[in-house]
Amino acid sequence: MKLQTSKRKRIALLVESSLGSGRSILRGISQFSRQVGNWELLYAPRGLEDVVPDWLESWEGDGVIARIQDEGMLSALKKLEIPVVDVLGVPNHDLPLVRVDDEKISGKIAKHFLDRSFDHFAFYGIEGESWSRRREDAFRQATASGKSYASLNSLRGISECNSAHFSKLKEWLLSLPKPLAMMTCSDQCGLTLVEACRAADITVPEEVAVVSVDNDHALCEVATPNLSSIRGGHQKVGFEAASLLNRLIDDTPVSSDRILIPPNEIVVRDSSDARSISDASVRNAIQFMREHLSEPITNETIARAVGLSRTRMQVRFRAEVGMSLREFLAERRLRQAEKLIQFTDLTFADIAERCGFRHHEYLGYVLKKERGVTPRKLRMEASSLSS
């Protein structure tokens, strides 16, 4: 990109920093600003529900990038009579718009579940939010081949603090057929959903597999189990919105002032790391293995835990999962060890003990044999990616 040498452009940012999606948009704007070289950014931390700041009326700037949440904010921004680019798309308006492609987000999540042979689907969203409704409509259409579909919405903020709604959510989850593939409209709703599952004694992902949207690392990793989530492309939204605003300020012709950004990949974590399993005994066996990885469990131990004979358990497990109990347990232990190597500072000896390996040398042998990498190299690679 050619460095601009004209006078500096004053840009106001009305993008919330309270959500991971908003912070990603800000990173994209910052990236463009560094490249173009003549932007001066004005930003104050805010939440999505905050009103338009009063200083904006007397501010003498060149353009605004905003997540326009309501008609009041839309009206205030139009009165400025300077270029404005919206990066949310909630109220219908004729302002330039760059937002994530909600339909493609839902399509990718639906494919994730369909590839894992789920037949029952559900959506948990936020009432009155057009982006949540778009995601639900697209998810329902993409899973139309399934046997059942259900949805439930909450008002923004209600699910986190209202005991009546939380009880309603638990009752709804208990009423749905299992195994169930659940999409939530955001990571905030995803966190509430897995907490409701735990409160209702519903296992995730064996009974309810969950994928949310935004991949807010803090929320996804504080959830128990960790929450699978799709990266919606918000950083690119920020970059493209800034690029569009820059052209509008310069009166440069644009091919389109309404841009949809496709999502990135789904980051698969524990909440959806399962296939649809109709046999309840097999689901219980998988849950038992997940909860006892560090222990020296055997086929007999697993079969006894779910109330079946060893032979019957082995036959039913292979029929559902396509591998033996021993193979499945070994793979689960190795995958858990990989996660701990990559995302914690635990010693290799501690990791080996937590994941059921006899000692860390044996963990190193298995990792090298199955994945072609040593524990030390795997940790170094993960560290370089996060730095």
Secondary structure, 3 states (H helix, E strand, C coil): CCCCCCCCEEEEEECCCCCHHHHHHHHHHHHHHHHHCCEEEEECCCCCCCCCCHHHHCCCCCEEEECCCCHHHHHHHHCCCCCEEECCCCCCCCCCEEEECHHHHHHHHHHHHHCCCCCEEEEEEECCCHHHHHHHHHHHHHCCCCCEEEEEEECCCHHHHCHHHHHHHHHHHHHCCCCEEEEECCHHHHHHHHHHHHHCCCCCCCCEEEEEECCCHHHHHHCCCCCEEECCCHHHHHHHHHHHHHHHHCCCCCCCCEEEECCCCEECCHHHCCCCCCCHHHHHHHHHHHHCCCCCCCHHHHHHHHCCCHHHHHHHHHHHHCCCHHHHHHHHHHHHHHHHHHHCCCCHHHHHHHCCCCCHHHHHHHHHHHHCCCHHHHHHHHHHHHC
